[in-house]
Amino acid sequence: MRVCILEEFTRLGGGQVYALQMARALTELGHSVEFVVTGDIKVDPKYPVRHVDVGFKASYDPASLLINYINHRRLRRLLGRYVDDCDLVINNHPNYIPYNKGPIVLHGLSFVDFIIDENGNIRNQLLFWVLSRIYRMYDGSYMIYNSRYTMNLAKKLLPKIGIEPRLEYVLSPHYTISTDSIPEKEDYVLTLGRLEWSKGYRELIKIAPRIGKRIIVAGRADARESREVIRVLRGGVKNIDVMPDIDEKTKEELYKHASIYLHLKLNEHFGIAVLDAIATATIPIVPRTGGPWTDIVEEGKYGLGYTNTEEIPQLINKAEETINRERVFEGRERYSPENFRRRLMKALSMAIHSEDAE
């Protein structure tokens, strides 16, 4: 079967990692995979690519939204000719790529993420109404969610947009780093993510002096404010060590030897970074909101949660007394590549049977 995955590769974020995991698993299952990519390609997926020369702006000011809306309409006219010979089309970026004939993957409520909070409360009713007129094209689609947290948000908000899925399924990504046994741990806290303020680093500056351990902040420096983030973190607190643009080998070593993993972003829809912590027996401390808490840590079973960042220093100090590291490590099996491949097979079967029934 020829499977086409709709995506954009202007960066390598969680959604793109998910798309590549799907491509790899589909290939292992014996299918042919191609990407249909919109806009400028800055990351090579290392699979055949059909390039649609219509881009978008990954920002939400009025001018960018207008450009995106115009390009959205252009894409709707163009896409058919790029996918007409595909047996199955998976839309992994439905907020920018308008196509609803096949599974739609939601990494959060990507249509309206920028105007809702972590609990799904709408902050701008007028803009929500405008966007709902655009995205109700997905009414009756087969929705695949990257987490139970995303599914719960969808059940709350999709009906308000005018979308009633005909099928729903949860397919979470698998870990990207793992070990066969618990590595030797060192006394430092790791937090990893793109170096931008939205990842919660301002809060880290406030609490770091109360954490009696070295804190390593690692991640890509490709955000607009990355230079400022690096400068402020390096000049602010002595126990913070910033490591921008590390390679995969360094990232793996940091995970393996970290004692604690600290996640600071409140509205994460899944959080592969947290999952990689569990897969390397690193105790995660996460907000009591979002996919890291509900799906990965399972509300305290495989890690600790905080409601307020002021709680973090005490949680770090007591983590190893409170959480069994071996139990954390065993929790990785829920998100193994084998389980991902098995669940993807079921998702494909549901898609094919659903199309046959129509």
C-alpha positions in Angstrom: 0.0 0.0 0.0 1.3 3.5 -0.9 0.8 5.8 2.1 1.2 9.6 1.8 1.8 11.6 4.9 0.9 15.4 4.8 3.4 17.4 6.8 5.6 20.5 6.9 9.3 20.3 7.7 10.2 23.9 8.5 11.5 22.5 11.8 11.8 19.2 13.7 9.2 19.5 16.5 7.2 16.8 18.2 4.7 16.6 15.3 7.5 16.0 12.8 9.1 13.3 15.1 5.7 11.6 15.2 5.4 11.7 11.4 8.9 10.1 11.0 8.0 7.4 13.5 4.9 6.6 11.5 6.9 6.5 8.3 9.4 4.2 9.8 6.8 1.9 11.3 4.8 1.8 8.0 8.0 0.9 6.1 8.7 -1.9 8.6 5.1 -3.2 8.0 5.9 -3.4 4.3 4.2 -0.3 3.0 5.6 2.4 0.7 5.8 5.9 2.3 6.0 9.3 0.7 5.7 12.8 2.3 3.6 15.5 0.8 5.3 18.6 2.2 4.1 22.2 2.1 6.3 25.3 2.3 10.1 25.6 2.7 11.8 22.3 3.6 14.4 22.9 6.3 14.5 19.3 7.6 15.2 16.4 5.3 12.8 13.5 6.2 14.9 11.1 4.3 11.9 9.7 2.5 10.5 10.5 -1.0 9.0 14.0 -1.0 6.3 15.6 -3.1 6.7 19.3 -2.6 3.7 21.7 -2.7 5.1 25.2 -3.0 2.6 26.9 -0.7 3.9 27.9 2.7 2.5 29.5 5.9 3.7 31.6 8.8 4.0 29.8 12.2 2.7 32.8 14.1 -0.7 34.2 15.0 -0.6 37.9 14.4 -3.4 39.2 12.2 -1.2 39.5 9.1 0.1 36.0 9.4 -3.4 34.6 10.0 -4.6 36.3 6.8 -1.7 34.9 4.8 -2.4 31.4 6.3 -6.1 31.7 5.4 -5.3 32.6 1.8 -2.7 29.8 1.5 -5.2 27.4 3.1 -7.6 28.1 0.3 -4.9 27.6 -2.3 -3.8 24.3 -0.8 -7.4 23.0 -0.9 -7.4 23.5 -4.7 -3.9 22.0 -5.2 -3.6 19.0 -2.9 -5.8 16.6 -4.9 -3.3 16.3 -7.8 -0.4 15.5 -5.3 -2.2 12.6 -3.6 -4.5 11.2 -6.3 -2.3 8.0 -6.6 -2.0 7.4 -2.9 -3.9 4.4 -1.4 -4.1 6.2 2.0 -3.4 9.8 3.0 -2.6 10.6 6.6 -2.9 14.3 7.5 -0.4 15.0 10.3 -0.7 18.8 10.1 -4.4 19.5 9.7 -4.3 23.1 11.0 -2.3 24.2 8.0 -2.9 21.5 5.4 -6.6 21.2 4.5 -7.3 17.6 3.6 -9.9 15.3 5.2 -9.9 12.1 3.1 -8.2 9.8 5.5 -6.9 9.8 9.1 -6.4 13.2 10.7 -3.8 13.4 13.4 -4.3 15.9 16.2 -1.3 16.9 18.3 -3.4 18.9 20.6 -6.2 21.1 19.4 -3.9 22.6 16.7 -6.7 24.5 15.1 -7.2 26.8 18.1 -4.3 26.1 20.5 -3.2 29.7 20.6 -6.5 30.9 22.0 -7.3 28.2 24.6 -5.6 27.4 27.9 -4.4 24.0 29.2 -8.0 23.1 30.3 -9.6 24.0 27.0 -11.1 27.3 28.1 -11.5 29.7 25.1 -9.7 33.0 25.5 -11.0 34.7 22.4 -14.5 33.9 21.4 -14.6 35.9 18.2 -11.5 34.4 16.8 -12.7 30.9 17.9 -15.9 31.5 15.9 -13.9 32.6 12.8 -11.6 29.6 13.0 -14.5 27.2 13.5 -15.9 28.3 10.1 -12.6 27.3 8.5 -12.0 24.0 10.2 -15.5 22.5 10.3 -14.4 20.9 7.0 -13.1 18.1 9.2 -16.6 17.2 10.4 -17.0 13.4 10.0 -13.3 12.7 9.8 -11.3 9.8 11.4 -9.4 11.5 14.2 -6.2 10.0 15.7 -5.1 11.7 18.9 -1.5 11.7 20.2 -2.7 11.4 23.8 -5.7 10.9 26.0 -5.2 14.5 27.1 -5.7 15.6 23.5 -8.7 13.4 23.1 -10.3 14.9 26.1 -9.7 18.4 24.8 -11.1 17.4 21.5 -14.3 16.0 23.1 -14.8 19.3 24.8 -14.0 21.6 21.9 -14.6 19.9 18.6 -18.4 20.0 18.9 -18.1 23.7 19.4 -16.2 24.0 16.2 -18.8 21.9 14.4 -16.8 18.7 14.2 -18.2 15.3 15.1 -15.6 12.6 14.3 -16.9 9.4 12.7 -14.0 7.5 14.3 -11.5 8.2 17.2 -8.3 6.5 18.2 -5.4 7.3 20.5 -1.9 6.6 19.0 0.9 8.1 21.1 4.4 8.3 19.8 7.1 6.0 21.1 10.3 7.0 23.0 13.3 8.0 21.0 16.0 7.1 23.6 16.1 4.0 25.8 18.5 1.7 27.6 18.4 -2.0 28.4 19.1 -1.4 32.1 19.1 1.5 34.6 22.3 3.5 33.9 24.6 4.9 36.5 23.0 8.2 37.6 24.7 11.5 38.5 23.4 14.3 40.7 21.9 16.7 38.2 18.5 17.8 37.0 17.9 17.8 33.2 15.3 19.9 31.3 15.2 19.7 27.6 13.3 21.7 24.9 13.6 24.4 22.3 15.3 27.5 23.9 12.3 29.8 24.0 10.5 31.5 26.9 7.3 29.5 26.2 9.0 26.4 27.6 8.9 27.9 31.1 12.5 29.0 31.6 11.5 32.3 33.4 10.0 30.2 36.2 13.2 28.1 36.3 15.3 31.3 37.0 13.1 32.0 40.0 13.3 28.6 41.6 16.9 27.5 40.6 18.6 29.1 43.7 16.5 26.8 45.9 17.5 23.7 44.0 20.6 22.2 45.5 21.7 20.5 42.3 23.2 21.3 39.0 20.5 22.1 36.4 21.3 21.4 32.8 19.1 23.2 30.2 19.6 21.7 26.8 17.8 22.2 23.5 17.7 23.7 20.0 18.4 27.4 19.7 16.3 28.0 16.6 13.6 30.1 18.2 13.6 33.9 17.6 14.4 34.6 21.2 16.9 31.8 21.7 19.9 34.1 22.1 18.1 36.1 24.8 17.1 33.0 26.6 20.7 31.7 26.6 22.1 35.0 27.7 19.6 35.4 30.6 19.9 31.8 31.8 23.7 31.9 31.7 23.9 35.2 33.5 21.2 34.6 36.1 21.9 31.6 38.4 25.1 29.8 39.1 23.7 26.3 39.1 22.1 26.6 35.6 24.2 25.2 32.8 22.9 25.9 29.3 23.8 23.5 26.4 22.3 24.7 23.1 22.1 22.7 19.9 23.5 19.4 21.3 23.9 16.4 19.0 21.9 13.2 19.5 24.7 11.4 21.2 25.1 14.2 23.8 21.4 14.2 24.3 21.3 10.5 24.9 24.2 10.7 27.5 22.5 13.6 29.3 19.3 11.5 29.7 21.0 8.4 30.7 22.9 10.0 33.6 20.4 12.6 34.8 18.9 11.8 38.2 15.7 14.0 37.7 14.0 15.3 34.6 12.1 18.6 35.1 9.4 19.6 32.6 8.2 23.2 32.8 5.7 23.7 29.9 2.1 23.7 31.2 0.1 22.9 28.1 2.1 20.1 26.6 -0.2 17.7 24.6 2.1 14.7 25.0 5.8 15.4 25.7 8.3 13.0 24.1 11.0 14.6 26.2 9.2 13.3 29.3 8.8 9.9 27.8 12.5 9.7 27.0 13.2 10.4 30.7 11.1 7.4 31.7 12.8 5.3 29.1 16.2 6.1 30.6 15.0 5.7 34.3 15.2 9.4 34.9 12.5 10.4 37.4 10.2 13.0 35.8 8.7 16.0 37.6 5.9 17.6 35.5 3.0 20.0 35.8 -0.3 18.5 36.9 -1.8 19.4 33.5 -1.3 18.1 30.0 -0.3 14.8 28.4 2.9 14.4 30.6 0.7 14.1 33.7 -2.3 12.2 32.4 -0.6 9.9 29.8 3.0 9.5 30.6 3.3 9.9 34.4 -0.3 8.6 34.8 -1.1 11.1 37.6 1.8 10.1 39.9 2.4 6.4 39.1 5.6 7.0 37.1 6.7 10.4 38.4 5.8 13.5 40.4 3.5 16.4 39.6 3.3 20.0 40.7 0.5 22.6 40.7 2.8 25.6 41.4 6.4 25.9 40.4 7.2 26.9 44.0 6.7 23.2 44.8 9.5 22.0 42.5 12.6 22.4 44.8 11.0 20.2 47.5 9.8 17.6 44.9 13.4 17.4 43.5 14.9 16.9 47.0 12.4 14.1 47.8 12.0 12.5 44.4 14.2 9.5 45.0 12.6 8.8 48.3 9.1 9.1 46.9 9.4 7.4 43.5 10.8 4.0 42.8 13.3 4.4 39.9 12.8 0.8 38.8 9.1 1.3 38.5 9.6 4.4 36.4 11.9 2.4 34.1 9.4 -0.4 33.7 6.8 2.2 32.6 8.7 2.6 29.3 7.1 -0.6 27.9 3.8 1.2 27.4 5.5 3.4 24.7 7.9 1.0 23.0 8.4 1.1 19.2 6.8 -2.4 19.1 3.6 -1.2 20.8 3.5 1.8 18.5 3.8 -0.4 15.4 1.0 -2.7 16.8 -1.3 0.2 17.5 -0.5 1.8 14.1 -1.6 -1.5 12.4 -4.9 -1.3 14.2 -5.3 2.4 13.3 -4.7 1.5 9.6 -7.2 -1.4 9.8 -9.8 1.0 11.2 -9.2 3.5 8.4 -9.4 0.9 5.6 -12.6 -0.8 7.0 -14.1 2.6 7.5 -13.5 3.6 3.8 -14.8 0.2 2.6 -18.0 0.8 4.6 -18.7 4.1 2.9 
